[in-house]
Amino acid sequence: MLEIRNLSKIYPNGTHALDNFSIDIKSGEILAIIGGSGCGKSTLLRLLSGLEQPTRGESRLDGRLLLKPDAQMNIVFQEPRLLPWLSVEDNIGFGLRHLRVEDRRERIQAVLEAIGLAGYGRRWVKELSGGQAQRVALARGLVTQPDVLLLDEPFSALDAMTRTELQDHLLDLWTQRQITMLLVTHDIEEAALLADRIVVMRPWPGRILDEVQMTLPRPRDRTSANVSDLKRHLSGLLAHSMSKSENPHQYYTKRY
């Protein structure tokens, strides 16, 4: 379990990015976080990954206090951030240098097959499409076999067809591995299709406004009435999150 308690971040310039963020994320759960700019979504992931230190609060993974980058937690960013001077397989295996060559190669090939890029290991980054490059970034996040995968809008820079394809592929990977995922996204439909639970945040500083618990089985039909109803509800919450009102009672936490 990932436990987050009163996590807050105030930057040296005075920007209050995140305020008293607290939540428990169960093992194997997909939690989506949505909200407008200034909600502290990316800051939250950077705090959890150890790329930033909190001003207050703490996070624990299976009871272990997280104070720095942890081997059991990886992050995938919006841009692939691949190293162009390395091949696909060397990009994926960059964090596996402690393994024997045979073990490293076996793990790389397994994850390439899992993401649908078997046979691409020797290719250079410049030979990849945007969707393929993001698959490699996802493979790099998975190859160390982490307990938690942090996803910072990983598909937002892709075209709609590629984004849909990779959303489905991510769900397939989750089905195979049951890895805990924390997904930050601006895409309401993406959250509705993938998540077990959706947290809606409000900005300035970033804090939780509301939460939606999902009970719809996966895979979910993008065109179904239930998904359409959920998207309308989330749109209303997002509109409220950007208002000055602190009272969310016109909305209410629902189960779908």
C-alpha positions in Angstrom: 0.0 0.0 0.0 1.1 3.6 -0.8 0.2 5.9 2.1 0.4 9.7 1.6 -0.1 11.9 4.7 -0.5 15.7 4.7 1.9 16.1 1.8 2.6 19.8 1.1 5.0 21.7 -1.1 6.0 25.4 -1.0 8.7 26.3 -3.5 11.4 28.8 -2.6 9.7 31.5 -4.7 6.6 31.2 -2.5 4.5 29.1 -4.8 2.2 26.9 -2.7 1.9 24.0 -5.1 0.3 21.3 -2.8 -1.5 21.5 0.5 -2.2 18.6 2.9 -2.6 15.9 0.3 -3.6 12.6 2.1 -4.7 9.4 0.5 -4.2 5.6 0.7 -3.7 3.7 -2.6 -4.2 0.0 -2.4 -1.8 -2.5 -3.9 -2.8 -3.1 -7.6 -5.1 -0.1 -7.7 -5.2 2.4 -10.6 -5.8 5.8 -9.1 -6.3 8.7 -11.6 -5.8 12.3 -10.5 -7.5 15.1 -12.6 -7.6 18.9 -12.2 -6.7 22.1 -14.0 -3.3 23.9 -14.0 -2.0 24.8 -10.6 -3.5 21.8 -8.9 -0.2 20.3 -7.9 -0.7 17.0 -9.8 2.9 16.8 -11.3 4.3 18.1 -8.1 2.7 15.2 -6.2 4.4 12.7 -8.5 7.7 14.4 -8.2 7.4 14.3 -4.4 6.5 10.6 -4.5 9.4 9.8 -6.9 12.0 11.6 -4.8 12.7 14.2 -7.4 11.4 16.9 -5.0 11.3 17.0 -1.2 8.1 17.9 0.6 7.8 21.0 2.8 5.6 19.0 5.1 4.1 15.5 5.3 5.3 12.1 4.3 4.7 9.1 2.1 5.2 5.4 2.8 5.3 2.3 0.6 4.4 -0.8 2.5 5.3 1.0 5.7 8.7 2.2 4.4 9.3 5.9 4.6 10.0 7.4 1.1 12.8 10.0 1.4 14.6 9.6 -1.9 14.1 7.8 -5.3 13.1 4.2 -4.6 13.8 1.1 -6.6 10.1 0.0 -6.2 8.7 3.1 -7.7 9.2 4.4 -11.2 7.9 7.4 -13.1 6.9 7.8 -16.8 6.7 11.4 -18.1 4.7 13.1 -20.8 7.8 13.1 -23.1 9.7 9.8 -23.5 13.0 11.4 -22.5 15.0 8.7 -24.2 18.8 8.9 -24.7 19.3 9.3 -28.5 22.8 7.9 -28.5 21.6 4.5 -27.1 19.6 1.8 -28.8 16.1 0.9 -27.7 17.3 -2.0 -25.6 20.0 0.1 -24.0 17.5 2.8 -23.1 15.3 0.2 -21.5 18.1 -1.5 -19.7 19.8 1.6 -18.5 18.8 0.9 -14.9 19.7 -2.8 -14.9 23.5 -2.5 -15.0 23.7 -4.4 -11.7 22.3 -7.6 -13.4 24.3 -10.1 -15.3 24.3 -9.6 -19.1 22.2 -12.6 -19.7 19.6 -11.7 -17.1 19.5 -8.1 -18.3 18.9 -9.2 -21.9 16.2 -11.6 -20.9 14.3 -9.0 -18.9 14.6 -6.4 -21.7 13.3 -8.8 -24.3 10.4 -9.8 -22.1 9.3 -6.2 -21.6 9.7 -5.4 -25.3 7.4 -8.3 -26.1 4.9 -7.1 -23.4 4.7 -3.6 -24.9 4.4 -4.9 -28.5 7.8 -4.0 -29.7 9.5 -7.4 -30.0 12.3 -7.1 -32.5 12.9 -3.3 -31.9 15.7 -3.7 -29.4 18.5 -2.8 -31.9 16.8 0.3 -33.4 17.8 3.8 -32.6 15.4 6.3 -31.0 15.3 8.5 -34.1 13.7 5.5 -36.0 10.7 5.4 -33.7 7.3 7.0 -34.0 6.0 9.1 -31.1 3.8 6.2 -30.0 6.7 3.7 -30.2 9.0 6.1 -28.2 6.4 6.4 -25.5 6.1 2.6 -25.4 9.8 2.4 -24.8 9.5 4.9 -22.0 6.8 2.7 -20.5 9.0 -0.3 -20.9 11.8 1.5 -19.1 9.5 2.1 -16.2 8.3 -1.5 -16.1 11.6 -3.3 -16.6 12.9 -2.9 -13.0 9.6 -4.6 -11.9 8.5 -1.8 -9.6 5.6 -2.1 -7.2 4.3 1.4 -8.1 4.3 3.2 -11.5 3.7 6.9 -11.6 2.3 8.2 -14.9 2.5 11.9 -15.5 0.2 12.5 -18.5 2.1 9.8 -20.5 -0.2 9.9 -23.6 -1.2 13.6 -23.8 1.3 14.5 -26.6 0.1 11.7 -28.9 -2.6 11.8 -31.5 -6.0 10.5 -30.6 -5.7 7.1 -32.3 -2.3 6.4 -30.8 -3.4 7.6 -27.4 -6.4 5.2 -27.5 -4.2 2.3 -28.5 -1.7 3.0 -25.7 -4.5 3.4 -23.1 -5.7 -0.1 -24.1 -2.2 -1.5 -24.0 -1.6 0.0 -20.5 -4.7 -1.7 -19.3 -3.5 -5.0 -20.8 -0.2 -4.6 -19.0 -2.0 -3.9 -15.7 -4.1 -7.0 -16.2 -1.0 -9.1 -16.6 1.0 -7.6 -13.7 -1.5 -6.0 -11.3 1.0 -3.2 -10.7 -0.2 -0.1 -8.6 -0.6 2.9 -10.9 -1.0 6.6 -10.1 -2.1 8.3 -13.3 -2.1 12.1 -13.6 -4.1 13.2 -16.6 -6.1 16.1 -18.1 -8.1 13.6 -20.1 -11.5 12.9 -18.4 -12.2 10.0 -20.7 -8.8 8.4 -20.0 -9.5 8.6 -16.2 -13.0 7.2 -16.7 -11.8 4.2 -18.8 -8.7 3.2 -16.8 -9.1 4.1 -13.1 -10.5 2.2 -10.1 -10.8 5.6 -8.4 -10.6 9.2 -9.6 -9.5 12.1 -7.4 -10.5 15.6 -8.5 -8.2 18.4 -7.3 -8.6 22.1 -7.0 -5.8 24.7 -7.4 -3.9 27.5 -5.6 -2.8 25.5 -3.6 -3.5 22.0 -4.9 -5.8 20.0 -2.7 -8.4 17.3 -3.0 -11.9 18.5 -4.0 -13.8 15.2 -4.4 -13.3 11.5 -5.2 -15.2 9.1 -7.4 -15.1 5.3 -6.8 -15.4 3.1 -9.9 -17.3 -0.2 -9.9 -17.8 -0.5 -13.7 -15.9 -3.6 -15.0 -13.0 -3.2 -17.4 -12.7 -2.9 -20.3 -15.2 -0.1 -20.4 -17.1 1.0 -23.5 -16.2 4.6 -24.4 -19.7 5.1 -25.9 -21.7 3.6 -23.0 -24.3 5.6 -21.1 -22.5 5.0 -17.8 -19.2 6.3 -19.1 -20.9 9.3 -20.6 -22.7 10.1 -17.3 -19.4 9.8 -15.5 -17.7 12.2 -17.9 -20.4 14.7 -17.4 -20.1 14.4 -13.6 -16.3 14.8 -13.8 -16.7 17.8 -16.1 -18.9 19.4 -13.5 -16.4 18.7 -10.7 -13.6 20.2 -12.8 -15.7 23.3 -13.5 -16.3 23.7 -9.8 -12.7 23.1 -8.9 -11.7 26.2 -10.8 -14.3 28.4 -9.2 -13.7 30.4 -6.0 -16.3 28.6 -4.0 -15.0 26.3 -1.3 -18.3 24.4 -1.0 -18.6 21.4 -3.2 -22.0 20.3 -1.9 -23.8 20.9 -5.2 -21.7 17.9 -6.3 -21.3 14.6 -4.4 -19.0 11.6 -4.5 -20.6 8.9 -6.6 -19.9 5.3 -7.4 -19.9 4.2 -11.1 
